[in-house]
Amino acid sequence: MTTNKKHILALASWYPSRIFLDNGDFIQRHLQAISLLNSVTLIHAVKDKNLQKDYEILDSTNKGIREIIIYFKPSVFRPFNLIKQIKAYLKGVSLVNNFDIIHLNVIYPAGLVALYLKSKYKKPILLTEHWSGLHENNFKKISAYKQFFIKNIFRKVDFISPVSMYLMNEINKIIKEKKYEIIPNVVNFNLFKISNNKNNEPKKFLHLSNLDDKVKNISAMLNTSKKLYNEGYKFEFHIGGNGNSTYISDFINKNNLQNCIKVFNRLKHQEVCKKMNSVDCFVLFSNYENQPCVQIEAFACGIPVIAKNVGGISEFFPDNFGFLVNNENELYDAMKEVINGKEFENSIKLNEFAINHFSSSIISKKYNDIYNKMLQ
């Protein structure tokens, strides 16, 4: 049982779809890695307000994963949407013949389906968790009925694999004494490689995210850039992603920073590496994080990172791979050092660290070892 290929039924609360192109793309990459050693069937349900019928099922194969994505038409009575979503998941499950393990990705709402399947088929549940909503301060803000469901799901899962120890410590405040192993996000090294073509003058910084200012703290990076530029420092800060960038453009125009701050829109994943390889340093100044993919993808490209020391960022941040900072003054000092020619660990060392910790083969083996233990 423990040496043969297993059939993993992956239930994902987040996953890329035609509604949300990038939502949970890191889950998709995890499952692609897992498919190197095991068979994977993914089920995800998402509402589509433009749907003409109640449900639409798309069943396809993508890079080794069977992906069953069910779109459902939302109800005019919002409380019914959770029921419709669970029904959508179960429509997907009905297309699957058998499976060995339930691999739950992000606890809610897919965890409700996982509990039902565990009860019906007596299969164990592994939970991979990425959600910053489980941080103590954020969890308190979740509605009481969701807290109730989440706590109940946590009690029933057999094993947890959060992407950082920080996240596991936060989970321990909700439910204690669960078996766990930290498994970080995965990097696609077919895409993310070192480029030796950089010779930037002036220095170039990059920030890439969903541009949610409450989380990613874009305002602090804009204010710091403005301060440096007004003091005469020459550099470019490229900021963009898959969110609303209007407030960034307004800031640039209001402060005449067109020569300093450059805005770009959503990039496809295969375009991110090219963008990273055109800059000298990646900047991440979030208010909270778990284990951001952009950090380890920058390392894979041999790019140092300036990051606010929150969440699990420091857990995968060797000495001289960049700067860990705590406030805007330290961000200012770090960016100034990069502009003035600060030398970090060489790009090969950054890339080797990424390969040794975040490659598909490493991640796939970690999950396979857990599956085998769960089935013994």
Sequence and secondary structure as in RCSB ss.txt:
>XXXX:A:sequence
MTTNKKHILALASWYPSRIFLDNGDFIQRHLQAISLLNSVTLIHAVKDKNLQKDYEILDSTNKGIREIIIYFKPS
VFRPFNLIKQIKAYLKGVSLVNNFDIIHLNVIYPAGLVALYLKSKYKKPILLTEHWSGLHENNFKKISAYKQFFI
KNIFRKVDFISPVSMYLMNEINKIIKEKKYEIIPNVVNFNLFKISNNKNNEPKKFLHLSNLDDKVKNISAMLNTS
KKLYNEGYKFEFHIGGNGNSTYISDFINKNNLQNCIKVFNRLKHQEVCKKMNSVDCFVLFSNYENQPCVQIEAFA
CGIPVIAKNVGGISEFFPDNFGFLVNNENELYDAMKEVINGKEFENSIKLNEFAINHFSSSIISKKYNDIYNKML
Q
>XXXX:A:secstr
  SS  EEEEEESS   SSSSSTTHHHHHHHHHHTTTSEEEEEEEEE TT SSSEEEEEEEETTEEEEEEEE   
SSTTHHHHHHHHHHHHHHTT    SEEEEESSTTHHHHHHHHHHHH   EEEEE  GGGSHHHHTTS HHHHHHH
HHHHHH SEEEESSHHHHHHHTTTS S  B        TTT         SSEEEEEEE   HHHH HHHHHHHH
HHHHHTT  EEEEEEESS  HHHHHHHHHHT TTTEEEE    HHHHHHHHTT SEEEE  S  SS HHHHHHHH
TT  EEEE  TTGGGG  TTSEEEESSHHHHHHHHHHHHTT   S HHHHHHHHHHHH HHHHHHHHHHHHHHHH
 
